[in-house]
Amino acid sequence: MVLGVLILSSCGSGGDSPPQDAALEQASDVLLDGGEDGGAELKVVAVAWGGSGALFDVHGSGANNVWFLGREPYRFDGQSWSAHDTVSVAPGGAVWARSPSEVWVSPSWRYDGKSWKNVGLGQTSGLVRDLWGAPQGPIYAATGGSSASGFFGEVASSSGGAFQRRHHLDDQFLHAVWGSGPNDIWVAGAPVGQQTRLLHYDGDGWSPIVALPLPHTVAAMSGLSRALIFAAGGEHLLRYDGEAWSEVGSAPTWGLQDVMAFAADDVWVVGKGGSVLRYDGKELRAVNVGSSADFFGVWGPSPELLYLVGAAKSGGVALRLER
């Protein structure tokens, strides 16, 4: 299937239009899966979300509940964007939305659909780098920090109150958390030596697993079941099949930041230097979206609608991809 790329200038209502990254450069047609089933068009739209600074993450619970995270959270309700500027956010934070009435923003902000509350980190320390939760139950946070004795990472969880420390790991920042359910949670982060350790929770306890012989930080994870999980970091895309992790593709440049899996043959990865790639089940291929921005986040409510967020020299960048 040949995917034609159509570039549009802006979309959204309210606020200033975002910087255009020296114009969304004209993109050429992109071959996604090598099939011969005719042409399909990818429409790339620069989103005017009402801000101008760098964006670090994107998540939502549907097409009418999309959240960008920059210096403050921004929400799209299906009609327009609004800034939630009562919340202060550290650069590089995370946002996770279970529903319009339950949204979490690092380090410990919770939105109930009407107002924000800082539930607190309790004894948890370090920067909250990623958030994840099942459809019901606690929210989990992966953190990383440093002390007089060195680097550390912690896993914490919250059921609406202050976060509670669940696991501490010396000598390793933690960057990513994902699970298929409350009894199958993975956490990963920076490498130790030439290997990256992953933590796995099975409902009874956390087990450190040295499984990735790669000296790169696992920046993000996304999956579909306990036997189909993807992890991105450095220039590598990895897949877990329920028994072992293996590399399925590598990007032409270093610095992958986020991954979103819709299916085993439809996985999107973004990173620095305009890196946008799609794994079709066989190969990891570059997709030209007409921007050289550093992309830090990717998320979509469906395979037909995808958001990319990041930063360029001129400020924040947000793109909407429609298939």
N, C-alpha and C positions, 0 to 999 in steps of 0.2 A: 504494500500500500504506500503510495507516494503521498506525502502530507504537504500540501501547499501552505505557506505561511503568509497570513495577511496581517499587516501592522496597522493598528489604529492608534490615535494619539492619546486619548484620555477617556476615562469612564468614571462615573460616580457623581455625587452631588455634595455641595458644601465644601468650604475650605479652599485653600490654594491648590492649584495643580502641582503635582510633584515634578522635580527636575526630570528632564527627559534623557539624561545620560548621553549628552551630545547628540541628541536625536536617536530614536530607536532606529538603528540602521536597517536599511532594506535587507531582509532575509531572503534566502533562496529556498526552493523546495527542498524538503528533507525526506529521505527514505527511511521509514521507520522499521518495517519488518520484511522488506524484500518481496512482498506478495504482489500479485497481479490483479487485485480486485478493484482497480480503478483508483481515482484520486479522492483524497479526503482532506479537508481544509482545517488547518490550525489557525485560529484567530487569536492574535496577541494584542491585548489592550493594556495601555498604561493607566493604572487606577489612581484617581484623585481621591485620596482618603482623608484629606483635611489637615495633613501635616507635611513636614519637609525633612525631618531628621532621619537618620538611619533607622531601619526596621530590622529586628533581630529574630522574630518568630511569627508564625501564623498558625492558627488552629480554629476549629469551630465544631458545631454539632449539626450543621446543615447549611444550605445555601442562604438561609435567612438569619444565620447566626455565625458570622465570620469575624474573627478577632485578629488584628495586627498588634504587634508589640514593638514600640519604639521607646521614646522617653516617657510615654504614657500609653495605656491601651486605647485602641480604636475599634469600634464595633460597626459592622454592617448588618442592618436588620432586614435586608431585602429591598429597601427603598433608598436609604441614605447612610452615610457614615457619620459617626459622632465620636468625639474625643472624651475620654474619661480622665480628665487632667487632675483629679483629686488624688490619684495614685502615683507615687514616685517609684520609678523602676531603674535598677542598675543596668548598665549596658551588658548585653549578652544574656539577658534573662529569658524566661520561658512563659508561654501562655498555654492553658489547656482548658477546653470548654466541654462540659458534659451536657449542658442544656442552656437555654437562655437564662435560667435562674440558678445556674451553678457554673461559675467561671473562676479559674484559679490563675493568678499571676505571681511569679516569683518576686520577692522571696516567700511571702506567706499571705498574700492578699486573696480574699474570697468575695465574689460578687453574687448576690442572691436575686438578681434581677431588678433590684431597686437601689441598693447601696453597697459600698465596699466595706469590708472589715479586715483588719490585720489580725489574723488568728495567732501569730507568733511562731517562732521556730523552736521554742522550748530550749532544750540542751543541744539541739542540732546547730552545727557551725559550718562555716564555709559558704560559698556562693551557690545558690540553687541554679543548676544549669539545665535541668530538664524536669518535666512533670508528666505523669501518666496516671490514668485510672481506668478501671473496668466500668461497664455501664452502671454498676452499683458498687458501693463499698468505698474503702479508703482511697485517697489520692497519694501517690508515691512521688518522692523527690529524690533526684540524684544531685549530690553536692560535691564540691571540691574546695580545698583550702590549704593553708599552710600554718605551721606553728614553729616554735623553737626547735622541735624535734624533727621537723621535715614536713613533707606533703602528706595529705590524707584525703580520703573520700568517705562519705557517709550516705546511707540510705535512710530516709525518714518517711513517715506516713502521717496523714491526718484524716480524721473522719468528720471534720467540721470544726474541731478545736485546734489547739496548738499542735504543731508537728512533733512527733516523737521519734527519737533515734531508734532505728531498727538494726543497723549493722554499721560497723566502723572498719575501715580498711586503711592500713598504713601504706605510705609510699606511693599512693596512686590517687590522682584526681578521678572523680566520676563525672561523666558527661552525658550519658544517655540512659534512659529507662523505657522499657516497653514490656507488655505482657499480653498473653492471650486470655488471661483470666486471673482471679485472685490467687490461684495455686500454681501459676506459671508466669513468673516475672523475671526478666533479664535486666541486668545493669552492667554497663561497661564504661570504659574511660581511657585514660592515658596509658601508654605502655610502661612496663617495667623491664628495662634491658631491651631485648629483642622480641619480647612477647607481651601481648595485651591480655590482661586477666578479665574474665567475665564472672559476674556473680549470678547465681540462679536461685530463686525461691520456689520451693515445691509445696508450700502450705505448712510445712513443719519447721523449716529453717533455711538459712542462706548457706550455699555451698560455693566457695571460690573455685573457679574452673580456669585453668590455663589452656586455652583452646586455640588462640589465634597467633600463629608464628609471624606476626607483622609488627614492626616497630612504629606503629602509627596509632594515634588516638582514634577510637571509635566515637565519632561525633554524633551519630544518630542511629536509631533502629526503628523499623516498621515491619509489621507482619500481618498475616491472615489467620494463622493457627499456631499451635504449639509445634507443628512440623513444617512450618514455612515462615521463616523470619529473615529479614534482610538487615544488614548493617553496613554503614558507609563511614569511611575515614581515610585520610591521606588521599591516595588516588584509587583506592580499592572499594569494590562492592562485593560483599560477602553474603552467602546464603546458608541458613541452617535448615536441614531436612528432617529434623527430629532426632538425629543421631550425631551428626558432626557438622562443623562449619567448613565451607570451602569458598574460594574466590571464584566469582562468575564473570568478573569484568574489571577493567581498569580504565580510569579517565586519562586523557592526554596530559592533564596538568594536576598538580598536587593541590589539596585544599578542599575536599568534599565536606559539606556542612550538614546536609539533611537529606532524608530519603522518605518517600511516600509510596507504599505498595498498594495497588488496587487489585492485582491478580499476579499469578506466578509469571505471566508474560506481559505485565504492564506495571513497571516500577520506575518511578521518576527520582532522579538524584540531582542536587544542585550544589554549587560550590563557588569558589573564588574565580575571578577573572572571566565572568560570564559563563561559567560552566553550567550547562543544563543538559542532562543526559537521560535517556530512556532505555531500560532493559526490556527486551521483547521475549525473554525466555531463552534466547540463544546468544545475543550480543548486546553489549552496552554501547549505544550510539549517541553521538552528540546531536543536539537539537538547537538550531540557531534561532533565538528569540529576538535578535536585533539589539542586544544590550551587552556591554562588557562589565556590568556591575558585579560586585561580590554578592552572591546570593547566599543568605543564611537560613532561609526557611522555605519549605514547600508543603502545601496541604491542599486537599480538595474534598468537597462533599461527595463527588462522584467522578468516574473516569472522564466524564465530558466537561468537567469544570475544575480548574486547578489554579491556585494562587502561588506566586513566587514573591518573596520579599528580600530586600537587602539594602545595599548602599553603593553609591558611586561617588566620585570626587565632588559632585555638585550637591549631594544630599541623598535622601532615601529614595528607593526605587521599589515600586510594587507593580507587578504584572498579573493580568488575568488571562489564562489560556483556555480557550473554548474549542472543543473538538466536535 
